[in-house]
Amino acid sequence: MEFNPADKIQDLQYFGEFGGVNPSISDSSTYTFLSAKTMFDTFEGNADGCYLYSRHSSPSNLYLGQALAAMEGTETANVTASGMGAIVSALMQLCEAGDHIVSSRTIYGGTYAFMKNFLPKINIQTAFVDITKLDVVEAAITPNTKVLYCETVSNPLLEVADIEGLSKIAKKHNLTLIVDNTFSPLSVTPTKFGADVVIHSLTKFINGSSDTVGGVACGSQEFIDAMRNVNDGAAMLLGSTMDSLRAASILKNLRTLHIRVKQHSHNAQYLAERFEKDGIKTVYPGLASHPSHELYKSMINPEYGFGGMLTIDVGSLEKANELMELMQHKNLGYLAVSLGFYKTLFSAPGSSTSSEIPEEEQKEMGLTDGLIRFSIGLDNDIERTYNMMKECMKELGIL
Ligand SMILES: *Cc1c(COP(=O)(O)O)cnc(C)c1O
């Protein structure tokens, strides 16, 4: 039977201390030991199932990590206080001074800024490449390269990474392939195509209620254990620990992810088709006009669709700003960064979430001024939403 990530989540059940239908929340930062010997063994990493201190692990964080590992088909996972917490700790675990990373150039602005501005301080260099060109990717690899990094569907240009092709290159050169799957939970299972580590910002679709930040790195037991090592583990020592109360609330939201993803995808597909037909430059992986449509179609777990993210280009930043303000005024969505909320969110990435990328480079990668990034919401009647959006576009002379 095909691997279905939502079924894997559903198969996990955890009961609370008194038979509660949700697991009990571990409201403690530290844990008692019955014997001094067990405490010593736990420090040495030899006492599985014992909790030491909640920066290392806590029952609530482990429940959430297990569910996310089940979803991504990895042995285990480590949850963090934010998506950046997962990205930074995974990279710091794998790289040391003198090492090199090959990364997609169209990635989340914060990840880009970390690689471009922060890692050189400790002499880790990154080559940013067009990830859709496998020959260019391979040519960028040096003897010091340790990591190949990409997003399944890139932010904000919605380029699709050929994870299988990238994985072959990574294996050939003995690199760790890290895939940020934040834009495409359930739709894509990167480990099916050979990803070694799968990252999510839980802040987005997975939690889905825009009330917290959170992150996760899913990977092998060996890698996650190394990240948690009390002596030299990046997750343990960099301190990006998720709070147990948040882990418990994100786990509850994860239970409805499959329903939400289907609705996000349904609504985004509808709007993308309509906008394109109206003559608006629209980018959505579910459109036949998307350069990687066929590839993405072959990668997705079909019932979850092509995701909730789309972009349109309305020609100029002024028009983009006018349209976003008007749509917000009509309660069609919010002018806000982030994604995966019940409400549609829109922003102009060039001047917001990707502003870390210099203007010259933005141009080169096709990040235009008039670009609006939409995270399409869970609207009940998407045709009604479309008609209202169309009115806004007509009012501003965009249509
Ligand atoms: C938001 C985001 C991140 C960073 O996550 P935080 O939870 O904000 O730290 C990383 N990657 C992608 C693709 C994102 O959208």
The ligand as an SDF file (V2000), in Angstrom:
LIG
                    3D

 15 15  0  0  0  0  0  0  0  0999 V2000
    8.6780   30.4610    8.0970 C   0  0  0  0  0  0  0  0  0  0  0  0
    9.6410   29.5750    7.4230 C   0  0  0  0  0  0  0  0  0  0  0  0
   10.8300   29.1900    8.0570 C   0  0  0  0  0  0  0  0  0  0  0  0
   11.2310   29.7070    9.4120 C   0  0  0  0  0  0  0  0  0  0  0  0
   10.3730   29.2550   10.3980 O   0  0  0  0  0  0  0  0  0  0  0  0
   10.1080   30.0380   11.7880 P   0  0  0  0  0  0  0  0  0  0  0  0
    9.1430   29.1690   12.4730 O   0  0  0  0  0  0  0  0  0  0  0  0
    9.5900   31.3920   11.4280 O   0  0  0  0  0  0  0  0  0  0  0  0
   11.4350   30.1370   12.4750 O   0  0  0  0  0  0  0  0  0  0  0  0
   11.6570   28.3220    7.3800 C   0  0  0  0  0  0  0  0  0  0  0  0
   11.3660   27.8690    6.1410 N   0  0  0  0  0  0  0  0  0  0  0  0
   10.2410   28.2240    5.5120 C   0  0  0  0  0  0  0  0  0  0  0  0
    9.9750   27.6810    4.1470 C   0  0  0  0  0  0  0  0  0  0  0  0
    9.3430   29.0970    6.1120 C   0  0  0  0  0  0  0  0  0  0  0  0
    8.2340   29.4580    5.4700 O   0  0  0  0  0  0  0  0  0  0  0  0
  1  2  1  0
  2  3  1  0
  2 14  2  0
  3  4  1  0
  3 10  2  0
  4  5  1  0
  5  6  1  0
  6  7  2  0
  6  8  1  0
  6  9  1  0
 10 11  1  0
 11 12  2  0
 12 13  1  0
 12 14  1  0
 14 15  1  0
M  END
$$$$
